[in-house]
Amino acid sequence: LDLNDWFKRWQKLKQEKQITAEALEVPIVNMVLGYAGTCDLIGSYMGQPAILDIKSGHYGKRAGHQMMAYKRAYESMTGQASDMRLVGLSLPWNKEMNTFLYEHEDFVWTSFRAAFHLWKDFNFTRLKKMGWKYLLVQKSEIIANRELALACALTTVS
């Protein structure tokens, strides 16, 4: 493990892709749907505003759901739509570093919401006992979303 080599490769990637950071480890919350997380980096990519997620190994397509959730939460917090791009940063210690730009945001958001509805469905009784105030959707509506969730799950399996 050569930290100097890793740092040089990171500096090169930052320069080539024009990556800048405005904020790191940003707490994000969507008070409408009731989820939260910590966004790795808010900044820019190729001169455009971006939410960037860092992985130290392989960067898979499914991480886009997490980033899309961050974007919608950010929009919920600021009260305005965002043109922020969703960018995955793969920064392994001993392999080539690269980026992954998510372009199918509508699909990713739909499949995230479907998965979130399934999670609520599977945990409905426990969440209700906890008095989770974000359990606004009736169970019948969650069940109605199962077909959408399953369709999304089947199309994301590769």
C-alpha positions in Angstrom: 0.0 0.0 0.0 1.6 3.2 -1.2 -0.3 6.2 0.1 1.7 8.7 -2.0 0.8 6.8 -5.2 -2.9 6.7 -4.2 -2.8 10.5 -3.5 -1.2 11.2 -6.8 -3.8 9.2 -8.6 -6.6 11.0 -6.7 -5.1 14.4 -7.6 -5.0 13.4 -11.2 -8.6 12.2 -11.3 -9.7 15.4 -9.5 -8.0 17.5 -12.1 -9.2 15.5 -15.1 -12.8 15.4 -14.0 -12.8 18.9 -12.4 -14.0 17.6 -9.1 -14.3 20.2 -6.3 -15.7 19.9 -2.8 -18.0 22.4 -1.1 -19.1 20.1 1.8 -18.0 16.7 3.2 -20.0 14.2 5.2 -23.3 16.2 4.9 -26.2 15.0 7.0 -29.2 14.8 4.6 -32.9 14.2 5.6 -36.1 13.9 3.8 -38.8 15.0 6.3 -41.6 14.2 3.8 -40.7 10.5 3.3 -38.8 10.0 6.6 -35.3 8.9 5.7 -31.9 10.3 6.3 -28.3 9.6 5.5 -24.9 11.2 5.2 -23.8 12.3 1.8 -20.0 11.9 1.2 -19.5 15.0 -0.8 -21.4 17.9 -2.3 -19.4 19.9 -4.9 -18.9 19.9 -8.6 -18.0 17.5 -11.4 -16.9 18.7 -14.8 -17.9 22.2 -13.8 -21.5 21.3 -12.8 -23.0 20.9 -9.3 -22.9 17.3 -8.1 -23.6 14.9 -5.3 -20.6 12.6 -5.2 -20.4 9.2 -3.5 -17.0 7.6 -2.7 -16.3 3.9 -2.7 -12.9 2.4 -2.0 -13.6 -0.6 -4.2 -15.9 -1.4 -7.1 -18.6 1.1 -7.8 -21.9 -0.7 -8.8 -24.9 0.7 -10.5 -27.1 0.1 -7.5 -25.4 2.8 -5.5 -27.3 5.3 -7.6 -30.4 4.6 -5.5 -28.6 5.9 -2.5 -27.4 9.0 -4.3 -30.8 9.7 -5.8 -32.3 9.5 -2.3 -29.7 12.1 -1.2 -30.6 14.3 -4.1 -34.3 14.2 -3.3 -33.6 14.8 0.4 -31.4 17.8 -0.5 -34.2 19.2 -2.6 -36.6 18.6 0.2 -34.3 20.4 2.6 -33.7 23.4 0.3 -37.2 23.6 -1.0 -36.1 23.8 -4.6 -35.4 21.4 -7.5 -31.7 20.7 -8.1 -29.8 20.2 -11.3 -27.0 18.4 -9.4 -25.5 15.4 -11.1 -25.0 12.1 -9.4 -21.4 10.9 -9.6 -19.9 7.8 -8.1 -16.2 7.9 -7.4 -14.3 4.6 -7.3 -11.1 5.2 -5.4 -9.5 1.8 -4.8 -6.0 1.6 -3.2 -4.4 -0.6 -5.8 -6.4 -0.2 -9.0 -7.3 2.5 -11.5 -9.6 5.2 -10.1 -12.7 6.1 -12.1 -16.0 7.9 -12.0 -19.6 6.7 -12.8 -22.2 9.3 -13.9 -25.9 8.3 -13.3 -28.1 9.5 -16.0 -31.4 7.7 -15.5 -32.6 9.6 -12.5 -36.3 9.1 -13.0 -35.9 5.3 -13.1 -33.5 5.3 -10.2 -35.9 7.5 -8.1 -38.9 5.3 -8.9 -37.0 2.1 -8.0 -35.8 3.7 -4.7 -39.3 4.6 -3.8 -40.6 1.2 -4.6 -37.9 -0.4 -2.5 -38.6 2.0 0.3 -42.3 1.1 0.1 -41.4 -2.6 0.3 -39.3 -1.9 3.4 -42.2 -0.1 5.0 -44.5 -3.1 4.1 -42.1 -5.6 5.6 -41.6 -3.5 8.8 -45.2 -2.1 9.0 -46.1 -3.6 12.4 -42.8 -2.7 14.0 -42.9 0.8 12.6 -46.5 1.3 13.7 -45.7 0.1 17.3 -42.8 2.6 17.3 -45.1 5.3 16.3 -43.0 6.2 13.3 -44.5 9.4 12.2 -43.5 8.9 8.6 -45.7 5.9 8.2 -48.1 8.2 6.4 -49.0 5.8 3.6 -51.7 3.3 4.4 -50.8 -0.4 4.3 -53.2 -0.8 1.3 -51.2 1.8 -0.7 -48.0 0.0 0.2 -49.4 -3.3 -1.0 -50.5 -1.6 -4.2 -46.9 -0.5 -4.8 -45.6 -4.1 -4.6 -46.2 -4.7 -8.3 -44.2 -1.5 -9.1 -41.5 -2.6 -6.6 -41.2 -6.1 -8.0 -41.1 -4.8 -11.6 -38.3 -2.4 -10.7 -36.4 -5.1 -8.8 -36.7 -7.4 -11.8 -35.4 -4.8 -14.2 -32.4 -3.9 -12.0 -31.2 -7.5 -11.8 -28.4 -8.0 -14.3 
